[in-house]
Amino acid sequence: MTDFKAQRAALADVVAIPVTPFTEDDQLDQEQYRSLLRRLLASGVQALTPNGNTSEFYCLTAEERRLEVELTVAEVEAAGSTAQILVGVGHDERTAVAAALEARAAGAQLVMVHQPVHPYVSLDGWVDYHRAIAEAVPELGVVPYIRNPLIDGAAIARLGDACPNVIGVKYAVPDPVRFASVARDAGLERFVWVAGLAELSAPGYFACGATGFTSGLVNVAPEVSLAMRDALRAGDYPAAMRVWESIRPFEELRADSQSANNVTVVKEALAALGLCRREVRPPSSLLPAADRERVAEMVKGWQLS
């Protein structure tokens, strides 16, 4: 029986969400994508999430999502890395199950289940949806992505009892008190708790029991994200908050207007470094010129190597 030791360790770390670079004619830029992955792997990142929200999951075709997984697996293998691949899956139940099966066949170790996009989500239905996916791939670690504050600890515990391969929870409700309660009601030690709102939420969520955090910033500045991880692991909250202050303007720009420019800001920073085109797909859009200049100045201030 799988003990998921490597998968759990990778979740208790910086969980990187790679961006999806596009060519001038709006195709997935395979070479640029692999180059960005190599940069992440060289920095020591141990968890990669192709088809995450920062990957523009909902704007990718099914073929592009499959290709992104295949490219990620190939790059990890080429690098001889032990990094774990956490594939984002979602949409309707059949589509999510099919994507999970494809991820397993491609060589991924985990799947992250995006929050169901449906106006009517019951707790029983939420458990059933995730259970169908988890039971289809018992060899893979499964991580629900929770953005709905109504999903409670009891529902997560029921899912965990039914599916031993549900090993982590990416919690992205902006309420550390709610997180602390849900984690303890579900099982603080049973699951790896990942702060799903990136670096700005990480110190508060770590104080309440998280041991990993997601990051889009890591695409731009791996050393900054890893410095926060190291500080939090050491329990050095003053050091973590120094990192927090340095990235606060960048992350607040991403979060502005209900995160309208979440991906856009990351790609703009990569463009400023000459690492990626800035284009995003609708319903996202490019930044105004003034904000582009702000992002370029922020990146300079981090003195990246």
N, C-alpha and C positions, 0 to 999 in steps of 0.2 A: 504493500500500500504506500502511495506517495506521501512523504512527510512535508513536502512543499517548503523545506528549509531555505533553499536558495531563493525561492519566490518571495517568501516572507521577509527575508533580509533585504531584498531589492526594494520592496515597498517601504521599508523603514529607512528611507534614504531620500535623496532628491529624485522625484519621479518626473523625468523630462517629457515634455509634450513637443515633439518636433513640429516646426512649421512645414507647410507644403509649398515649395516654391513653384511658380508658374513661368513658362516661357512667354515670349512676346506674343505668341499666338494662342495663349491660354491653355497650354498643355502642361501636365505635370513634368517638371524639369528633373529628369531622373539623375543626371550627373550632379546638379546642384544639391538635390536632396541627399545623395550619398555623401557629398562633400560636407554638408552640415552634420550628418550623422558621424562621420569620421572625427570631426572637431569635438563633438560631444563625447565620443568614446575615448578619445585621447585625453580628455580632461579627467576621466575617471568616473563618469556617470554610469550607474549600474542598473537603471531602469529607463526604458524607452517606450513611449506610448504612441505608436503610429495610429492615425485616425482618432486622435483626441480632439477636443474643441479647438485648441490652438492650431490643430492641423486643418481646420475648416471642414470637419467631418460632414456636416450637413450640406456642404456645397460640392462634395466629391461624388463622382459616379461610382457605381458598384465596381466597375473595372479599375478605376483609380484607387479605390480602397484596397482591392486585392493587390494591386501593383505596389502600393506603399508598404504593405506587409512583406511582400516578397523582397523588396529592396532592403528593408530593414533587416530581415533575417540574413540576407546575403552579406550585408556590410558587417554585421556582428560576427558572422562566421569568418569573413575575410580578415578581420582584425584579430581573430583569436581571442575575442573578449568573452567574459563570463556574464556580461550584461543580460538581464532578463527582458523579454519583449512582452509588453502588455498591450494587446490589440483592442482598440475601441470598437465595440459592436453596438447595434441598436436598431431603431425603426420598429416595424411590427415583429411579432414573436418569430415567425418563420424566417424572416430576413436575418434577424439577430442570431438565431440558431445556425443558419447556413453560414453566416460570417464566422461564427465561433468554430465550426467544423473546418472551414477554410484556414483559419488561423492555426489550428492544430496541425493540419496537413502541411502547412508551410514551415512549421517548426517553432512557432511561438510557444511561450511557457504559461502565459496568462491572458485572460480577456477582462476588459473593463466594460461594464454594461452601462451605457449612457442612460440617463433618466428617461423613462418612457415619455414620448411626446404624444400626449393624449389629454384632452380636457377633463377626463373623468378617471381618476386613479384611486381605487380602494386599496386598503391595506392587504386584503386577501388577494386581490388581483396583482398587486405589486409582488407579493411573494410568489404567486404562480408564474408570473412572467420570468422572474429571475431563476426560479427553480427549473423551468423548462430549458433554459440556456445552460445552467450549471450541470444538469443531468445529461445533457448531450455531450459534454466534454469533461468527464470525471477526472481525466489525467491533467487538466489545466487548472491553475488557480483562477478563481473568479472574484472580481471586485465590483460590487455595485457602486455606482456614482450617484450620490444622494444630494439633490438640490431642493427637495421638497421637505419643508419643516414638519409636515404631517406624518412622515415616515418615522415611526417610533422604534425604540429599542426592542420591544417585544416582537415586532415584525421581523427585524433583523435577526433576532435570536431564533425565531422559528425557521427562517431560511437557513441559518447556520446548522441547526439541528437536522434538517432534512438533507443538507448538501455539505458534506465535510470539505469539499473543495472551494467553498466560499470562504476565503482566508483573509480578506481585507475589505475595508470600506473607505472609499474616497468621499469624505464628508465636506460638502460645500454650501452648507447653510450658514450665513453670516451671523452666527450667534454662539459664542463660545460656551455660554451657560447651557443652552440647548444641547450642544455637542457633548458636554461633560455628562449630562444626564443620559442621553441616548447611548453613549459609549458604555456607561456603567450598567444600564439596563440590558444592553445587548450582550455584553461580555467584554470587559476591557482587555483581557488577556486572550480571549478566544479569537479576536480579529486583530489584524494590523490596521491601526487607524491613521489614515493619511489626510492631512489638512489640505482640502481641495481648493482652497482659495489663494494658494501660492504664498510667496514670501511674507506679504504684509500680515497674513493671518497666522503664520507659522508660530511665532513666539507664544501667542495666547493659546493656541490649540495644543502646542507641546506642553504647556503648563497644565492642561486639562487631560493629557493622556495620549496625544498623537505622537508618533515616532517617525513619521515621514511627511513630506509635503510635495505637492505638485509644483511645476515651474514651467512657464513660457520664457521668462527672463533668462533661463539657463542657455537657451539658444544663442543669446547675445553675449552673456558674461558668465560662463560656467564657474569661474573662480569666485565670483560674488555669491552665487547660490551655494556653492560648496563651503564657503566661509561661514555662511549662516548655519548650514547643517552642522559644521564642526562645533560652532559656538553652542548650539542648542543641545547637541549630544553631551557636551561638557557641562551643561547646566549654567553656562556663562551668559546670562541674559543681558547684562550690559554690553557685551561684545556683539551679541545678536542684534541688539537694538541700534548699535552703531551702523551695522550693515543695513538695517531697516530704514534708518534715516537717510542713508545714501541713495537708496532706491525708491524711496517714498514718492517723489514727484513722477517718476516713470510709471510706477504701478498705479498711482492715482489717476494718471492720464488714461491708462488702460481701463480703469474701472468707471470712468466718467460716463454719464448718460446711460446707465445700466449696461456698462461694458461694451458700448457700441464699437469702440476702437480697440478692443482687447487684442486681436490678432494684428490689426493694422499697425499699432505702435511697435510691436515686436519686429514686424517685417521692415518697418521704417528704420529701426535701429540697425538691423542687418544690412539694409541698403546703404546706410551711412558708413558701415564698415566694409562695403564692397563684397558682401557675402551672399546676397540674395536680392532678387528684384522685389520691389515694394508692392506689386500688384496683389490685390485680394479680390475675391469674388463677391458679388451681391448676395445677401443684403449688407455686407460690410462695404466700406468705401475708403478711399485714400484720405489722408490727413490734409487739412489746409496748410498752406505754405508756412505760416507762422509756427504751427505745431511741429512741422517737419524740422524746422530750425531748432526748436526746443529739444527735440529728441536727439538731434546730432550733438548738441551741447552737453546733454546729459551723458551720452556715451563717452564723450571726451573726458568728462569729469571722473569717470571710473578708471581711467588710465589703463585700458585693457592691453594685454600683450597680443 
